[in-house]
Every structure is written in structure tokens, then in C-alpha cells.
Amino acid sequence: MTAEITVMNKSAVALAADSAVTLGPPGNGKIYDTVNKVFSLSKFHPVGIMIYGNAEFMKIPWETIIKMYRERLGKESFPTIQEYSNDFFKWISQEKFCSAKQQKENIFLIFLTMFNDVYEDYRGELFNTIEAVGKISTQKRRRILNDILETHLRFLRSRNDLAVSSNNIMKKYEEQFHNALSVFQELNLTQSLRQKFRTYARLLLTKDYLSHRSSGIVIAGFGEDEIFPSVIESQTDGVINEKLKWEKITSVDLAQSDSNAYLKPSAQRDMVDRFMQGVDEEYSWYIRHAIEELLRSYGTEIIRAHEKTPTKVQQKIKELNTTIQKQIEKFHEAADKYRYERFVDPILSVIVSLPKDELANLAEALVNLTSIKRRFSEEQETVGGPIDVAVITKGDGFVWIKRKHYFSAELNPHFINSYLKLKEGYPHE
């Protein structure tokens, strides 16, 4: 996993990212602290890019792709960051990155990842059931799997359709589907369950839902015509059936925004949310639902204590639940408003006037905060290693504040010379 921060005011953008990457299965992978996640997107213009999530696109490292794009871009620029983003995603859709073989491999991994999700849900429910009632039959196991799969199907069916032909898509990727479905071979799936998994697989490819293998892309800086910085965050699942599957997550242009400052974590964001909002998001979620449950159960007890007619009891409970729902929504709105005014807004008001070096310090500190939390807890240290920090300004371009190297610069002067010779006199990274 990853911790990345984008901090922005009207003068500059600061990007910071850790260096940890997990290779291998979740919960049992090997963690390395040497990965680059922050890059200049252009050697000549003030644009940067960060990656998180899957470190590869169609089994090609993002670092390789980004540097190839940067070479291809050369001195070319675009009026806005949005146009940089559009051009980048258009470029990675071309054939050399997404051959038919690469697409099949990518789709197999998507199927495998998401089938494993269903399997983990199934195993958890199976464990709870066995713990409660003891040994259960194969038929009961299949019913548990069926119920879990139906939940996943309902979620995917609620998503919007993509511009991907779905008529014969499963025939095209039949081999990948069957290979991934081997996760459930111990159950000897019935024809009905196989058909539901086929539907699930088809929806994974044709709905606007990105799998857990997706990569996050943050592009930030200044377009040629932009006085103030912009940031665009997107995610992609790679190329599927000749079309790039991606979606825009966030787009902020300070020239158009009501706010003069911006701070956003990407990937692992729990500690940053605590810092910004004054409360842990999971704890906040628990309190909200606990209050709602308390009101419902307490109100129901009062109704049953004062009303003996069963039909009237049910009617009053129904009316009570409707009232509670409305009041809970009002409470949530008021709590969110208070949290923003009390915690978020004061921080943003300071960020508005922060100088460039302090923007960098803040971004680095927030990544470090997430790293410390992982280090001194029972969780895997999925955030860690050196923190790379860069600042982008209109006048100075992309400037490294902190940057790790896998080699010694003193021992490799040829690298520095070849990097700088592209534009004589241009401030280097």
C-alpha cells in the first residue's frame, strides 16, 4: 500500500509519497522500501505525477511508462492540467502497452483478485456458521456462497454501464474466467453458481467499478495558460476489450474553486483524516450507527411498554423509525458541518498562506504520521521507507525537496550530464 499527500495553495503544489511496496499475497507479502512513486511528468514544464495502488499497468512498471511518456512529450506543453491528463491516458491506451496477450493476463488477474474477495467473505461467514452450529453440509456451504455472491452482484448491477461491448465478452475471455474460478474448486460448484460467477465476471468488465488491482494516478501542477495550480486524481484498471477502463476521482482547479487551499491523501488515508477532521473515520462511523441503534431499540421498548395491541405497536414502531431516520440525518449534517468548521477549515486557512517550504514540510509530516502509525502497531508496515517530496511552482517548475536514489550520484556523473543536457540552462530536478 501507499501513503501520498497533495497539498496546494495558489502559489504551489507539494507532493509527498512513501517508498513501500508489498509484493506477494495480501497479509503475507514481502515489503520493500525502495519504490519511486513521485515523478516529474515533464522535464521542461511545471507538472508532476504520483502513482499508488498497483505499481504496474498491464504488467509494465508505471515508472517505465511515465519516463517513456516524458521522453515522448519533450518540450511540448498543454494549456491545462486537464489536457495533460487526457493526453497521458490517451497515450497509455496505445497498442504497445496493451496487446491482446497483455489484456488477457490483466483480465485474469482482475477475475482472480475479485473472486478471492468473494472467497474471503465466504470463508469468514463459513467460519462463523461452523462456530455457531458445528459441522455443516456441502449444500449449506453452497447456500452461504450463493448469498454472498448475490450481495456482490446487487452492488455491481447498481453501477453504471461502460462503453464496453458485453455481448460476447465472456466468450472472448473464457479461459481466464475458468482459470480464476479454480479458487472455488473445493466446492465443486453447481451449474447455477457457475452461471452467477460468469455474470459477476462480465459485470466486473462492463460496469464502472474498478477492481482492487487498480492504479491511482495523481497529476498536478500548472498548465501553460494556468496561473493557479490544478490537480486531477484518476484510477485505472487497464485496457479491457480494447478500451481503457478508468475514472476521474477528483479534479480541483484553484482558479475555479471556492477554496484557496487543498489537501488530500491518496491510498491509506486514516491518519490524515484523523489529523484533518479531529476524529477517526471508523470511530465516527461506529458512533453514528450506535446512536441510531440506541434510539431505535429504546424507542421500541417504550412503545411496547405502553401499547399492547400488536398492529398498533408495529405501526408506531414504523412511524418512530421514520422520525429517527430524519433526525439522524439532520444530526449527521450538523456534525459534519461542525467538524469542518472546527477542524478542517482552520487548517486550510493556514495552508492558504504557507510558503513553498512549509507546504513540503506539511506533506512530508502527514506521510510520516501514517508511516509511524503502521510501524508502532500490529498492522503490516505497508507505509514506510524514505519519503520523496517535490514542490511545483509556476516559475521554478518541478523541484525536488527530498529524493532517494538507488545509486550514488557521485559515482554516476554521466547520468546527471545526460539528464541535464536536454535543455541548457533549464533548472534541473
C-alpha positions in Angstrom: 0.0 0.0 0.0 0.9 3.6 -0.1 0.6 7.0 1.7 0.6 10.0 -0.6 -0.3 13.6 0.1 -1.1 16.5 -2.2 -1.1 20.0 -0.6 -1.8 23.0 -2.7 -2.4 26.7 -2.4 -2.4 29.4 -5.1 1.4 29.6 -5.2 2.5 26.0 -5.3 1.7 22.3 -5.1 3.6 19.9 -2.8 3.6 16.2 -3.5 4.9 13.6 -1.0 4.9 9.8 -1.0 6.5 6.9 0.9 8.6 4.2 -0.7 7.0 1.0 0.5 5.6 -1.7 -1.9 4.1 -5.1 -1.0 5.0 -8.0 -3.3 3.0 -11.2 -2.9 -0.4 -12.1 -1.4 -2.2 -9.7 0.9 -1.2 -10.2 4.6 1.7 -12.4 3.7 3.7 -10.4 1.2 7.3 -9.1 1.2 7.6 -5.3 1.8 10.4 -3.3 0.1 11.1 0.4 0.9 12.7 1.4 -2.4 9.9 2.2 -4.9 9.6 5.6 -6.6 6.1 7.0 -6.7 6.6 10.7 -7.4 7.9 11.8 -10.8 8.1 14.9 -13.0 5.8 14.5 -15.9 7.8 17.0 -18.0 11.4 18.0 -17.8 10.6 21.4 -19.2 7.2 22.4 -17.6 5.7 22.5 -14.1 3.8 19.2 -14.0 4.2 16.3 -11.6 2.7 12.8 -11.3 2.2 10.3 -8.4 1.1 6.7 -8.6 -0.4 4.5 -5.9 -2.1 1.1 -5.7 -1.0 -1.3 -8.4 2.6 -0.4 -9.4 2.1 -1.8 -12.9 0.0 -1.0 -15.9 -0.7 -4.1 -18.0 2.3 -5.8 -16.2 4.6 -2.9 -17.2 6.0 -0.8 -14.3 4.5 2.7 -14.1 7.9 4.2 -13.7 8.9 2.9 -17.1 5.7 4.1 -18.7 6.0 7.6 -17.1 9.5 8.1 -18.2 8.7 6.9 -21.8 5.8 9.4 -21.9 8.1 12.2 -20.5 10.6 11.4 -23.3 7.8 11.5 -25.9 6.4 14.7 -24.5 9.7 16.5 -24.8 9.2 20.3 -24.8 5.5 20.0 -25.7 3.1 21.6 -23.3 -0.7 21.9 -22.8 -2.8 24.8 -21.7 -4.3 23.0 -18.7 -3.5 20.1 -16.4 -6.8 18.5 -17.6 -5.3 18.3 -21.1 -2.1 16.8 -19.7 -4.2 14.2 -18.0 -6.2 13.5 -21.2 -3.1 13.1 -23.3 -1.4 10.8 -20.8 -4.4 8.4 -20.6 -4.7 8.5 -24.4 -1.1 7.7 -24.8 -1.1 4.7 -22.4 -4.0 3.2 -24.4 -1.9 2.5 -27.4 -1.1 -1.0 -28.7 2.5 -1.3 -27.4 1.2 -1.3 -23.8 -2.0 -3.4 -24.3 -1.6 -6.3 -26.7 -4.2 -9.0 -26.8 -2.0 -11.2 -24.6 -1.5 -8.4 -22.0 -5.2 -7.8 -21.9 -6.0 -11.4 -21.2 -3.4 -11.5 -18.5 -4.8 -8.3 -17.0 -8.4 -9.7 -17.1 -7.3 -13.0 -15.5 -5.7 -11.0 -12.6 -8.9 -8.9 -12.2 -11.0 -12.0 -12.1 -8.7 -13.7 -9.6 -8.5 -10.7 -7.3 -12.2 -10.2 -7.1 -13.0 -13.9 -6.9 -10.6 -14.0 -4.0 -12.6 -11.2 -2.4 -15.8 -13.3 -2.6 -13.9 -16.3 -1.3 -12.6 -14.4 1.7 -16.2 -13.2 2.5 -17.4 -16.8 2.1 -14.6 -18.2 4.4 -15.5 -15.6 7.1 -19.2 -16.4 7.0 -18.4 -20.2 6.9 -16.2 -19.9 10.0 -18.9 -18.0 11.9 -21.6 -20.5 10.9 -19.5 -23.6 11.9 -18.6 -21.9 15.2 -22.3 -21.4 15.9 -23.9 -24.7 14.7 -21.0 -27.1 14.2 -20.3 -29.1 11.0 -22.4 -28.1 8.0 -23.2 -29.9 4.7 -21.9 -29.1 1.3 -25.3 -27.9 0.3 -25.3 -25.4 3.2 -21.9 -24.2 2.2 -23.1 -23.6 -1.3 -26.1 -21.6 0.0 -23.7 -19.4 2.0 -21.6 -18.8 -1.1 -24.7 -18.1 -3.1 -25.9 -15.4 -0.6 -22.5 -13.7 -0.6 -22.3 -13.8 -4.4 -25.8 -12.3 -4.7 -24.7 -9.4 -2.5 -21.7 -8.7 -4.8 -24.0 -9.0 -7.8 -26.5 -6.5 -6.5 -23.7 -4.0 -5.9 -22.3 -4.3 -9.4 -25.8 -4.2 -11.1 -26.4 -0.8 -9.4 -23.3 0.7 -11.2 -23.4 2.4 -14.5 -22.6 0.6 -17.8 -19.3 1.4 -19.6 -18.9 1.8 -23.3 -17.6 -1.8 -23.5 -19.4 -4.4 -25.6 -20.8 -7.0 -23.3 -22.5 -9.4 -25.8 -19.6 -11.8 -26.4 -17.1 -10.6 -23.9 -17.1 -13.7 -21.8 -16.6 -15.9 -24.8 -13.5 -13.9 -25.5 -12.1 -14.4 -22.0 -13.5 -17.9 -21.3 -10.1 -19.3 -20.4 -9.2 -16.5 -18.0 -12.6 -17.0 -16.3 -12.2 -20.7 -15.8 -8.6 -20.4 -14.5 -9.6 -17.8 -11.9 -12.7 -19.8 -10.8 -10.4 -22.6 -9.7 -10.3 -20.6 -6.4 -13.6 -22.4 -5.6 -12.7 -25.9 -6.8 -13.1 -27.4 -3.4 -16.8 -26.7 -3.5 -17.5 -28.5 -6.9 -19.7 -25.5 -8.0 -23.2 -26.2 -9.3 -24.2 -25.0 -12.8 -26.3 -22.3 -11.1 -23.3 -20.9 -9.1 -21.1 -21.1 -12.2 -23.6 -19.0 -14.1 -23.7 -16.4 -11.4 -20.0 -16.2 -11.3 -20.0 -15.7 -15.1 -22.4 -12.9 -14.6 -20.3 -11.4 -11.9 -17.2 -11.6 -14.1 -19.0 -9.9 -17.0 -20.2 -7.1 -14.8 -16.6 -6.6 -13.5 -15.6 -5.9 -17.0 -18.6 -3.8 -18.2 -19.5 -1.7 -15.1 -17.9 1.5 -13.9 -16.3 -0.3 -10.9 -12.6 -0.6 -10.6 -11.1 -3.8 -9.0 -8.7 -3.8 -6.1 -5.9 -4.2 -8.7 -6.5 -0.6 -10.0 -3.7 2.0 -10.1 -4.2 5.6 -8.9 -2.7 8.5 -10.8 -2.4 12.0 -9.5 -1.3 14.7 -12.0 -0.7 18.1 -10.6 0.9 21.4 -11.4 0.4 24.3 -13.9 -0.8 24.2 -17.5 0.7 26.7 -19.9 -2.4 29.0 -19.5 -3.0 28.4 -15.8 -1.9 31.0 -13.2 -3.1 28.8 -10.3 -2.3 25.1 -9.9 -4.7 22.2 -10.5 -4.7 18.6 -9.5 -6.5 15.6 -11.1 -6.7 12.2 -9.5 -7.8 9.2 -11.5 -7.8 5.4 -11.3 -7.4 2.8 -14.0 -7.9 -1.0 -14.3 -6.0 -1.2 -17.5 -7.3 -2.0 -21.0 -10.3 -4.3 -21.3 -11.6 -5.4 -24.6 -9.6 -2.7 -26.5 -10.8 0.1 -24.2 -9.0 1.8 -21.3 -11.1 1.4 -18.1 -10.5 4.4 -15.9 -12.4 7.1 -14.0 -11.7 10.5 -12.6 -11.8 10.6 -8.8 -11.0 14.2 -8.0 -10.5 17.4 -10.1 -9.6 20.7 -8.4 -8.7 23.9 -10.2 -7.9 26.6 -7.6 -8.8 29.3 -10.2 -12.4 27.9 -10.3 -12.6 26.7 -6.7 -14.3 28.4 -3.8 -11.4 27.4 -1.6 -7.9 28.9 -1.9 -6.2 25.7 -0.5 -6.4 22.0 -0.9 -5.2 18.9 1.0 -5.9 15.4 0.0 -4.4 12.0 1.0 -4.4 9.1 -1.5 -4.4 5.4 -0.8 -4.0 4.9 3.0 -5.7 8.0 4.5 -6.7 7.1 8.0 -4.2 9.1 9.9 -4.6 12.1 7.6 -8.3 12.0 8.2 -7.8 12.0 11.9 -5.5 15.0 11.6 -7.8 16.9 9.4 -11.2 16.0 10.9 -10.3 15.5 14.6 -11.7 12.0 14.7 -11.0 8.6 13.3 -13.4 7.8 10.4 -14.1 4.2 11.7 -14.9 5.5 15.2 -17.1 8.2 13.7 -19.0 5.6 11.7 -19.4 3.4 14.8 -20.8 6.3 16.9 -23.3 7.3 14.2 -24.7 3.8 13.9 -24.6 3.1 17.6 -26.7 6.2 18.3 -29.2 5.2 15.7 -29.5 1.7 17.1 -29.8 3.0 20.6 -32.7 5.3 19.6 -34.5 2.6 17.7 -34.2 0.0 20.5 -35.0 2.4 23.3 -38.0 3.8 21.4 -39.3 0.3 20.6 -39.1 -0.7 24.3 -41.1 2.4 25.3 -43.8 1.7 22.6 -44.2 -1.9 23.7 -44.4 -0.9 27.3 -47.3 1.5 26.7 -49.1 -0.2 23.8 -50.5 -3.7 23.9 -52.2 -4.0 20.5 -49.8 -5.8 18.1 -50.9 -3.9 15.0 -50.6 -0.5 16.7 -47.2 -1.5 18.1 -45.9 -2.2 14.6 -47.5 1.0 13.2 -45.9 3.1 15.9 -42.5 1.4 15.5 -42.7 2.2 11.8 -43.5 5.8 12.5 -40.8 6.0 15.1 -38.1 4.6 12.7 -39.1 7.2 10.0 -38.8 10.0 12.6 -35.5 8.7 13.9 -34.1 8.4 10.3 -34.9 12.1 9.6 -33.4 13.3 12.9 -30.3 11.2 12.5 -29.7 12.7 9.0 -30.1 16.2 10.5 -27.6 15.2 13.3 -25.1 13.9 10.7 -25.3 17.1 8.7 -24.8 19.2 11.8 -21.9 17.1 13.0 -20.2 17.2 9.6 -20.6 21.0 9.5 -19.2 21.3 13.0 -16.3 19.0 12.2 -15.4 21.0 9.0 -15.7 24.4 10.8 -13.9 23.3 13.9 -11.1 21.2 12.4 -10.8 21.2 8.6 -11.4 24.9 7.8 -8.7 26.2 10.3 -6.1 24.0 8.7 -7.0 25.0 5.2 -7.0 28.7 6.2 -3.3 28.3 7.3 -2.4 26.3 4.1 -3.6 29.3 2.0 -0.6 31.4 3.1 2.0 28.7 3.6 5.3 29.3 1.8 6.6 26.6 -0.5 9.0 25.0 2.0 6.2 24.7 4.6 3.9 23.1 2.1 6.6 20.5 1.6 7.1 20.1 5.3 3.4 19.5 5.9 3.1 17.0 3.1 6.1 15.1 4.4 4.9 15.2 8.0 1.5 13.7 7.1 3.1 10.8 5.2 5.4 10.2 8.1 2.5 10.2 10.5 0.9 7.4 8.6 4.2 5.5 8.5 4.6 5.8 12.3 1.1 4.5 12.9 1.9 1.4 10.8 5.3 0.9 12.5 4.1 1.1 16.1 1.0 -1.1 15.7 0.2 -4.7 14.9 -0.6 -3.8 11.3 1.8 -4.6 8.4 4.2 -1.8 7.7 2.7 -1.1 4.4 3.8 2.5 4.6 7.4 3.3 5.2 10.9 4.0 3.8 12.3 7.3 2.6 9.7 10.0 1.8 10.1 11.7 -1.6 8.9 15.3 -1.6 8.6 17.7 -4.5 7.2 21.2 -4.9 5.8 22.6 -8.2 5.6 26.3 -8.9 4.8 28.3 -12.0 8.2 30.0 -12.1 10.6 27.3 -10.8 8.8 24.3 -12.2 9.2 20.8 -10.6 11.7 21.0 -7.8 12.8 18.0 -5.6 12.9 18.8 -1.9 13.8 15.2 -0.9 14.5 12.4 -3.2 16.1 8.9 -2.8 18.3 7.3 -5.4 19.1 3.6 -5.9 22.6 4.8 -6.9 25.2 7.3 -5.9 25.1 10.5 -7.9 28.9 11.0 -7.3 29.6 7.6 -9.0 27.3 8.3 -11.9 28.1 11.8 -13.4 27.2 10.5 -16.9 23.6 10.1 -15.6 23.4 13.7 -14.4 25.1 15.1 -17.5 22.7 13.2 -19.9 19.7 14.3 -17.8 20.7 18.0 -17.9 21.8 18.3 -21.5 18.3 18.2 -22.8 17.8 21.9 -22.1 20.8 24.1 -21.4 20.3 26.4 -18.6 16.9 25.0 -17.5 16.7 24.5 -13.7 17.1 20.8 -13.1 15.2 18.5 -10.8 
